[in-house]
Amino acid sequence: MLNMVYLQENLNKSMDSLKFVLDNPELCNEFSKYCTVELCIENLLFHKRVTKLKEEIAEYENIKIHKSKRDIYDYEKNKLSKFKKPDDVRLDLAIHEEGSYDASYGYYNDYYNKQDKYLNGDFSEINTNNHPHLNDYDELRSYKNNTNDNTIPILFLNDVKEIYKKYIARGSIFEINISNAIYQKISNEINNGDDEFIMKDIFDEADNEVLNILYTNIYGKFIKTQQNKKLFNDFELMINKSLEE
């Protein structure tokens, strides 16, 4: 059975147990359901999307170092083809990027009377006229920011814009609750900065704030609701094992 004393002590010390839940698909799915009920699912979705972007960038940079030019070409071609036309972008709730959050998306879609253009596949507000497409492929390969390890590869510029539109921009359906200072910093970099030099850590401060909100306001209550569920019987053991590795 879940040791509540252990968890309460750790809740007051660090976010390790929360991060363990977020990294465990089964546990995270339970947490996402709870966040949906608490009307704060946007925070979890934002964190998972930013994490996914970082993982994809790391994968791409690893391919560039260790794979053949053909492998790099195929990866870039496949990536760019997904954003060839805004009308081609569709979010299939069954296999969406956020994994098993179809119930959460469905809830919010109903809650807002299905007015969310992003859920319905409308990315028309994302300006792709100045973004790279397949016919710009040669220019993409020689792009300057390939030499700067701290900037977002231009290949992922559309992902950055998408995250901004869905989670940061004022009035977006998944708008997260972040400080005005962080909002202004991100908005200025996205809207007024140079696309060549958007930094990899552009969303880090927002992500840290979101995690702190989840940890402070939601996680403790979530743990208490789960104490009698079979899924969490070995939760303490799993956390201890994870922290030892």
C-alpha positions as CSV (number, residue, x, y, z in Angstrom):
1,M,0.0,0.0,0.0
2,L,1.1,3.5,-0.7
3,N,3.1,5.0,2.2
4,M,1.5,8.4,2.7
5,V,4.0,9.5,5.3
6,Y,6.8,8.9,2.9
7,L,5.1,10.8,0.1
8,Q,4.1,13.7,2.3
9,E,7.7,14.1,3.5
10,N,9.0,14.0,-0.1
11,L,6.3,16.4,-1.2
12,N,7.8,19.0,1.1
13,K,11.4,18.4,-0.1
14,S,11.5,18.0,-3.9
15,M,9.6,17.3,-7.1
16,D,11.2,13.9,-7.6
17,S,8.1,11.9,-7.1
18,L,6.0,14.2,-9.4
19,K,8.7,13.9,-12.1
20,F,8.6,10.2,-11.7
21,V,4.8,10.2,-12.2
22,L,5.2,12.4,-15.3
23,D,7.8,10.0,-16.8
24,N,5.7,6.9,-16.2
25,P,3.0,6.5,-18.9
26,E,0.6,4.6,-16.7
27,L,0.9,6.9,-13.7
28,C,0.9,10.0,-15.9
29,N,-2.3,8.9,-17.5
30,E,-4.0,8.8,-14.1
31,F,-2.5,12.2,-13.2
32,S,-3.8,13.6,-16.5
33,K,-7.3,12.5,-15.6
34,Y,-7.1,14.2,-12.3
35,C,-5.8,17.4,-13.9
36,T,-8.7,17.4,-16.3
37,V,-11.2,17.2,-13.4
38,E,-9.3,20.0,-11.6
39,L,-9.4,22.2,-14.8
40,C,-5.6,22.5,-15.1
41,I,-4.8,20.0,-17.8
42,E,-3.2,22.7,-19.9
43,N,-0.2,22.8,-17.6
44,L,0.4,19.1,-18.0
45,L,-0.1,19.2,-21.8
46,F,2.4,22.1,-22.1
47,H,5.0,20.3,-20.1
48,K,4.7,17.2,-22.1
49,R,4.8,19.1,-25.4
50,V,7.9,21.0,-24.4
51,T,9.6,17.8,-23.3
52,K,8.7,16.2,-26.6
53,L,10.2,19.1,-28.5
54,K,13.5,18.8,-26.6
55,E,13.6,15.1,-27.2
56,E,13.1,15.5,-30.9
57,I,15.8,18.2,-31.2
58,A,18.2,15.9,-29.3
59,E,17.3,13.0,-31.6
60,Y,17.9,15.2,-34.7
61,E,21.2,16.5,-33.5
62,N,22.3,12.9,-32.7
63,I,21.4,11.9,-36.2
64,K,23.4,14.7,-37.6
65,I,26.5,13.5,-35.7
66,H,26.2,9.8,-36.1
67,K,24.1,9.0,-39.2
68,S,24.7,9.3,-42.9
69,K,23.8,12.3,-45.0
70,R,21.0,10.2,-46.5
71,D,19.6,9.6,-43.0
72,I,19.8,13.3,-42.2
73,Y,18.1,14.1,-45.5
74,D,15.3,11.6,-44.9
75,Y,14.7,12.9,-41.4
76,E,14.5,16.5,-42.5
77,K,12.3,15.7,-45.4
78,N,9.9,13.8,-43.3
79,K,9.8,16.6,-40.7
80,L,9.3,19.4,-43.1
81,S,6.5,17.5,-45.0
82,K,4.4,17.5,-41.8
83,F,4.2,21.3,-42.1
84,K,4.1,21.6,-45.9
85,K,0.7,23.2,-45.8
86,P,-1.4,24.3,-42.8
87,D,-4.4,22.5,-44.1
88,D,-2.4,19.2,-44.0
89,V,-2.0,19.4,-40.3
90,R,-4.5,17.2,-38.4
91,L,-4.6,16.2,-34.8
92,D,-5.9,12.7,-34.5
93,L,-7.1,12.5,-30.9
94,A,-6.4,8.7,-30.9
95,I,-2.8,9.0,-31.7
96,H,-2.1,12.7,-30.8
97,E,1.3,13.9,-29.8
98,E,0.3,14.0,-26.1
99,G,-0.2,10.2,-26.0
100,S,-3.1,9.1,-24.0
101,Y,-4.7,12.4,-23.3
102,D,-7.6,12.0,-25.7
103,A,-10.1,12.2,-22.8
104,S,-8.6,15.4,-21.7
105,Y,-8.7,17.0,-25.1
106,G,-12.3,15.8,-25.6
107,Y,-13.3,17.4,-22.3
108,Y,-11.8,20.7,-23.1
109,N,-13.2,20.6,-26.6
110,D,-16.7,20.1,-25.2
111,Y,-16.1,22.6,-22.4
112,Y,-15.3,25.4,-24.9
113,N,-18.1,24.4,-27.4
114,K,-15.6,23.0,-29.8
115,Q,-14.3,26.4,-30.8
116,D,-10.6,25.6,-30.6
117,K,-9.2,25.9,-34.1
118,Y,-6.1,23.9,-33.2
119,L,-8.0,20.9,-32.0
120,N,-10.0,21.0,-35.3
121,G,-6.9,21.1,-37.4
122,D,-6.8,24.8,-38.3
123,F,-3.3,26.1,-38.1
124,S,-4.0,29.0,-40.5
125,E,-2.8,31.5,-38.1
126,I,0.7,30.0,-38.0
127,N,2.5,32.0,-40.7
128,T,4.4,29.5,-42.8
129,N,5.2,31.9,-45.6
130,N,8.6,32.7,-44.1
131,H,9.2,29.2,-42.8
132,P,11.2,26.5,-44.6
133,H,9.4,24.0,-46.9
134,L,10.7,21.2,-49.0
135,N,11.6,23.5,-51.9
136,D,13.9,25.4,-49.5
137,Y,15.7,22.2,-48.5
138,D,19.1,23.2,-49.8
139,E,19.0,26.5,-47.9
140,L,17.9,24.7,-44.8
141,R,20.9,22.3,-44.8
142,S,23.3,25.2,-44.9
143,Y,21.4,27.3,-42.3
144,K,23.7,29.3,-40.0
145,N,22.2,28.2,-36.8
146,N,23.4,24.6,-37.4
147,T,26.7,25.9,-35.8
148,N,25.0,27.2,-32.7
149,D,24.3,24.5,-30.1
150,N,22.1,26.9,-28.1
151,T,19.6,27.8,-30.7
152,I,16.5,26.0,-32.0
153,P,17.3,24.3,-35.3
154,I,15.3,26.0,-38.0
155,L,13.8,22.6,-38.7
156,F,11.8,23.0,-35.5
157,L,10.7,26.5,-35.9
158,N,7.1,25.5,-36.7
159,D,7.0,23.5,-33.5
160,V,8.0,26.5,-31.5
161,K,5.4,28.7,-33.1
162,E,2.7,26.0,-32.6
163,I,3.5,25.7,-28.9
164,Y,3.3,29.5,-28.5
165,K,0.0,29.7,-30.3
166,K,-1.6,26.8,-28.3
167,Y,-0.2,27.5,-24.8
168,I,1.3,30.9,-24.5
169,A,-0.6,33.4,-26.6
170,R,-3.3,35.4,-24.9
171,G,-6.8,33.8,-25.3
172,S,-5.6,30.4,-26.5
173,I,-7.6,27.5,-25.2
174,F,-4.7,25.9,-23.5
175,E,-3.3,29.2,-22.2
176,I,-1.1,28.4,-19.2
177,N,-0.8,30.6,-16.1
178,I,2.6,32.1,-16.1
179,S,4.0,35.4,-14.8
180,N,3.7,38.4,-17.1
181,A,7.5,38.8,-17.1
182,I,7.9,35.3,-18.6
183,Y,5.0,35.8,-21.0
184,Q,6.5,39.1,-22.3
185,K,9.9,37.5,-22.7
186,I,8.6,34.6,-24.8
187,S,6.3,36.8,-26.8
188,N,9.0,39.3,-27.6
189,E,11.3,36.5,-28.8
190,I,8.7,34.9,-30.9
191,N,7.1,38.0,-32.4
192,N,9.9,40.4,-32.6
193,G,13.1,38.4,-32.4
194,D,15.2,36.8,-35.2
195,D,13.9,33.3,-36.1
196,E,17.6,32.3,-36.7
197,F,18.4,32.8,-33.0
198,I,15.5,31.4,-30.9
199,M,17.1,29.8,-28.0
200,K,16.5,26.2,-26.9
201,D,15.6,27.3,-23.4
202,I,12.8,29.7,-24.7
203,F,10.1,27.7,-22.8
204,D,12.2,26.6,-19.8
205,E,11.1,29.3,-17.3
206,A,7.5,28.8,-18.3
207,D,7.9,25.0,-17.9
208,N,9.4,25.4,-14.5
209,E,6.5,27.7,-13.4
210,V,4.0,25.2,-14.7
211,L,5.7,22.3,-12.9
212,N,5.7,24.3,-9.7
213,I,1.9,24.9,-10.1
214,L,1.3,21.2,-10.6
215,Y,3.5,20.3,-7.6
216,T,2.2,22.9,-5.2
217,N,-1.5,23.0,-6.1
218,I,-2.4,19.6,-7.6
219,Y,0.0,16.8,-6.9
220,G,-0.6,16.5,-3.1
221,K,-4.3,16.3,-3.6
222,F,-3.9,13.8,-6.4
223,I,-1.8,11.5,-4.2
224,K,-4.4,11.5,-1.5
225,T,-7.1,10.4,-4.0
226,Q,-5.0,7.5,-5.2
227,Q,-4.0,6.0,-1.9
228,N,-6.5,3.1,-2.1
229,K,-6.0,2.3,-5.8
230,K,-4.2,-0.9,-6.7
231,L,-2.2,0.9,-9.4
232,F,-0.3,2.8,-6.6
233,N,0.4,-0.1,-4.3
234,D,4.0,-0.2,-5.3
235,F,4.4,3.5,-5.9
236,E,6.9,4.1,-3.1
237,L,9.0,1.2,-4.2
238,M,9.1,2.4,-7.7
239,I,10.1,5.9,-6.6
240,N,12.9,4.6,-4.4
241,K,14.2,2.4,-7.1
242,S,14.2,5.3,-9.6
243,L,16.0,7.7,-7.3
244,E,18.7,5.1,-6.6
245,E,19.5,4.6,-10.3
